[in-house]
Amino acid sequence: MSLHSTTAQLVTLASEGGEHVDEHASISPYVTGGGAFVVLLLLLWITTRFNRDR
């Protein structure tokens, strides 16, 4: 196989991959973002408890 034919096959494969359907439609971005926000606030609270001497 030459480099040109390999590249052509990869371009064809990549162009066919555009028909991807999201398999996890039940995951809400608001729940994900809210959960991440709560975790970050918890980590901030823990960090401030350990740095009381400053």
C-alpha positions in Angstrom: 0.0 0.0 0.0 1.2 3.4 -0.8 1.0 6.4 1.4 -1.5 8.0 -0.9 -4.0 5.1 -0.8 -3.7 4.8 3.0 -4.4 8.5 3.3 -7.4 8.2 1.0 -8.8 5.3 3.0 -8.4 7.3 6.3 -10.2 10.3 4.8 -13.0 8.1 3.6 -13.3 6.5 7.1 -13.3 9.8 8.8 -16.0 11.2 6.5 -18.2 8.2 7.2 -17.8 8.7 11.0 -19.9 12.0 10.9 -23.1 10.0 11.5 -22.4 9.4 15.2 -25.5 9.3 17.3 -25.2 10.2 21.0 -25.7 7.1 23.0 -26.0 8.9 26.4 -28.8 11.2 25.8 -30.1 10.7 29.3 -27.2 12.5 30.9 -28.2 16.1 31.4 -25.5 18.8 31.0 -27.1 20.8 33.8 -26.8 17.8 36.2 -23.2 17.2 35.2 -22.2 20.9 35.5 -24.1 21.2 38.9 -22.4 18.1 40.2 -18.9 19.4 39.2 -19.7 22.8 40.8 -20.7 21.1 44.1 -17.5 19.0 44.0 -15.4 22.1 43.4 -17.1 24.0 46.3 -16.5 21.0 48.6 -12.8 20.9 47.6 -12.6 24.6 48.3 -14.2 24.2 51.7 -11.8 21.3 52.6 -8.8 23.4 51.4 -9.8 26.4 53.6 -10.2 24.1 56.6 -6.7 22.9 56.3 -5.2 26.4 55.9 -6.7 28.0 59.0 -3.3 29.1 60.3 -2.8 31.6 57.4 
